[in-house]
């Protein structure tokens, strides 16, 4: 099967998911490659069109073993007329639980034919200098494995005559999916004494939860705790100081220190 082009579709507030997707793309070695970054708030209105002859690489981070709700709503705009798809989740070295199955089901419902899947590791959103959690990942070894995965997908597609009649790709997970159990009404805050009012935190927020008035105002109900604003703040003024998050970060630092490796399904 000849695949002349690919569309890379991803949600990646802290760029970890994007880096994994780009590693996979290197292994695919498809000349015509188009990015569809669904991270920013205006992505909810993108006209992605119908994908037919191209390969779709669809990727999302994992939050509490599920896909983030904002990702689900954005991916539901996708339409694939029997186009092949590679589905990818990126998690913070704890577990991806039902997220990969959820993404596969979303792809099927949108009209895609998943041909391969992968679960990769990225530095956890709650990772910090005091509580490191999968720091620096995806690292060079992860990206090499992502590229190798892309090469396997390329070989599989090349050897296939057609997608018709192919059994659904099997991936780990359970249905009904596990209940969402993320903490709510929590968001990073800005330390006024350090804040330089560069507005970089607002620029990177994927849900437009941050506004600048007399002080930096964050809508806790909108915040998805991706911590993109914390990573992007050049002055270190943006911090996640809620004790519940600190407790969770400590648990992850203690219980999820052993390195996990990417898992792929081709």
C-alpha positions in Angstrom: 0.0 0.0 0.0 1.4 3.3 -1.1 1.0 6.2 1.5 2.0 9.4 -0.2 1.4 11.8 2.7 0.9 11.9 6.5 -0.9 14.2 8.9 0.5 14.5 12.4 -2.4 15.3 14.7 -1.5 16.0 18.4 -2.3 17.8 21.6 0.9 18.7 23.4 1.0 21.5 26.0 4.5 20.8 27.2 5.8 19.5 23.8 6.5 15.9 25.0 3.8 14.4 22.9 4.9 16.4 19.9 8.5 15.2 20.2 7.3 11.5 20.3 5.2 12.1 17.2 8.1 13.7 15.4 10.3 10.7 16.3 7.7 8.4 14.7 7.5 10.6 11.7 11.2 10.2 11.1 10.8 6.5 10.9 7.8 6.7 8.5 10.0 8.5 6.0 7.1 10.1 4.2 8.0 13.2 2.3 4.7 15.0 2.5 4.2 15.6 6.2 1.6 18.1 7.6 1.2 19.1 11.3 -2.2 19.6 12.9 -1.4 20.9 16.4 -4.6 20.8 18.4 -3.0 22.4 21.5 -4.2 26.0 21.4 -7.7 27.0 22.3 -8.6 28.1 18.7 -7.9 24.5 17.6 -11.5 23.7 18.6 -12.6 25.5 15.5 -10.0 24.2 13.1 -11.4 22.8 9.8 -9.3 19.6 9.6 -11.1 18.3 6.5 -11.6 14.7 5.7 -8.5 12.5 5.6 -8.6 9.8 3.0 -5.4 9.0 1.2 -3.0 10.1 4.0 -1.8 8.3 7.0 -3.0 10.0 10.3 -0.8 9.9 13.3 -3.1 10.8 16.2 -1.5 11.5 19.6 -2.5 12.6 23.1 -1.1 12.8 26.6 -2.7 10.7 29.3 -4.3 12.3 32.4 -5.3 9.9 35.1 -5.4 6.9 32.8 -7.8 8.6 30.3 -7.7 11.1 27.5 -8.2 14.7 28.6 -11.7 15.9 27.9 -10.5 18.8 25.9 -8.6 16.4 23.7 -11.7 14.2 23.2 -13.8 17.2 22.1 -11.1 18.4 19.6 -10.5 14.9 18.2 -14.2 14.4 17.6 -13.9 16.9 14.8 -11.7 14.5 12.8 -13.1 12.6 9.8 -11.2 9.8 8.2 -12.7 8.1 5.2 -11.1 4.6 5.9 -7.7 6.3 6.2 -5.0 4.3 8.1 -4.1 5.7 11.5 -1.4 5.3 14.0 -2.6 6.1 17.6 -0.2 7.2 20.3 -0.5 8.1 24.0 2.2 9.6 26.2 2.1 9.2 29.9 4.2 10.2 32.9 5.7 6.9 33.9 2.8 5.7 36.0 0.2 4.0 33.8 -1.8 4.7 30.7 -4.7 2.4 31.7 -7.6 2.9 29.3 -6.3 5.9 27.4 -5.0 3.9 24.4 -8.2 1.9 24.0 -10.2 5.2 24.3 -8.1 6.8 21.5 -8.5 3.7 19.3 -12.2 3.8 19.8 -12.3 7.5 18.9 -10.3 6.9 15.8 -12.7 4.1 14.7 -15.7 6.3 15.4 -14.2 9.0 13.2 -13.8 6.6 10.3 -10.1 5.7 10.6 -8.6 2.3 10.4 -6.0 2.0 13.2 -3.0 0.0 12.0 -0.6 0.5 14.8 -0.5 1.9 18.3 2.0 3.0 20.9 2.3 4.2 24.5 5.4 6.3 25.2 6.7 8.1 28.3 7.1 11.8 28.8 8.1 13.9 31.8 5.2 14.1 34.1 3.4 17.5 34.3 3.9 17.6 38.1 7.7 16.9 37.9 9.9 19.5 39.5 13.4 19.9 40.7 12.3 18.9 44.2 10.1 16.0 42.9 11.5 14.7 39.6 9.1 12.3 37.7 10.5 10.9 34.4 12.7 13.9 34.0 13.9 14.5 30.4 11.6 12.0 28.8 11.2 11.3 26.0 15.0 11.0 26.0 17.3 9.9 23.2 16.5 6.2 23.7 12.7 6.9 23.7 13.0 8.9 20.5 15.1 6.1 18.9 12.3 3.6 19.8 9.7 6.0 18.4 11.6 6.2 15.1 12.0 2.3 15.0 8.2 2.1 15.6 7.6 4.4 12.7 9.8 2.2 10.5 7.8 -0.9 11.5 4.6 1.0 10.6 6.0 1.9 7.3 7.0 -1.7 6.6 3.5 -2.9 7.6 1.7 -0.5 5.3 4.1 -1.2 2.4 3.3 -4.9 2.7 -0.5 -4.5 3.0 -2.6 -4.7 -0.1 -5.7 -3.0 1.4 -7.3 -2.0 4.7 -10.6 -3.6 3.9 -11.6 -6.6 6.1 -8.8 -5.9 8.6 -9.8 -6.9 12.2 -9.8 -4.0 14.7 -6.3 -3.4 16.2 -6.1 -4.9 19.7 -4.7 -2.7 22.4 -4.7 -2.8 26.3 -7.6 -1.3 28.2 -11.0 -1.9 29.5 -14.5 -0.8 28.6 -16.4 0.8 30.2 -13.3 3.1 30.7 -12.3 3.8 34.2 -14.0 6.8 35.9 -12.2 10.1 35.6 -10.6 10.8 39.0 -8.6 14.0 38.5 -8.5 16.6 41.1 -10.6 19.7 40.3 -10.6 23.4 41.1 -6.8 23.5 41.2 -4.5 25.6 39.1 -0.9 27.0 39.2 -0.6 30.6 40.6 1.7 33.5 39.7 4.0 34.9 42.4 3.5 38.7 42.0 7.0 39.5 43.2 8.6 37.5 40.5 6.1 37.9 37.6 7.5 40.1 34.8 4.1 40.2 33.1 5.4 38.8 29.8 2.1 37.0 29.3 3.9 33.9 28.1 1.9 31.7 30.5 -1.4 32.9 28.9 0.1 32.3 25.4 0.8 28.7 26.1 -2.4 27.8 28.0 -4.4 25.3 25.9 -7.7 26.2 27.4 -7.4 30.0 27.8 -7.6 29.9 31.6 -5.1 32.7 32.2 -5.9 36.4 31.8 -4.0 39.6 32.8 -5.8 42.2 34.8 -4.3 44.1 37.8 -2.8 40.7 38.6 -2.6 37.4 36.8 -5.9 35.6 37.1 -6.4 31.9 36.5 -9.8 30.2 36.1 -9.4 27.1 38.2 -12.5 25.6 36.6 -11.0 25.7 33.2 -7.4 24.7 34.1 -6.5 21.1 33.1 -3.2 21.2 35.1 -1.0 20.5 32.2 1.6 22.9 33.8 2.6 24.3 30.4 2.5 27.8 32.0 4.9 26.6 34.8 7.3 25.3 32.2 7.1 28.4 30.0 7.5 31.1 32.6 11.0 32.6 32.1 11.0 34.1 35.6 10.0 31.0 37.5 7.0 33.0 38.8 4.4 30.4 37.9 4.1 27.6 40.4 1.8 24.7 41.3 1.6 25.1 45.1 -1.6 23.3 46.0 -0.8 20.7 48.8 -2.9 18.1 47.1 -0.7 18.3 44.0 2.4 18.3 46.2 1.2 15.1 47.8 0.5 13.5 44.5 3.9 14.5 43.1 5.6 13.0 46.2 3.7 9.7 45.7 4.7 9.6 42.0 8.3 10.4 42.8 8.4 7.5 45.3 6.3 4.9 43.6 7.0 5.6 39.9 10.7 6.0 39.9 11.5 2.8 38.0 11.9 3.5 34.4 9.2 2.2 32.1 9.7 1.6 28.4 7.5 2.4 25.4 5.0 -0.3 24.4 4.0 -0.7 20.7 1.3 -2.7 18.9 1.8 -3.3 15.2 
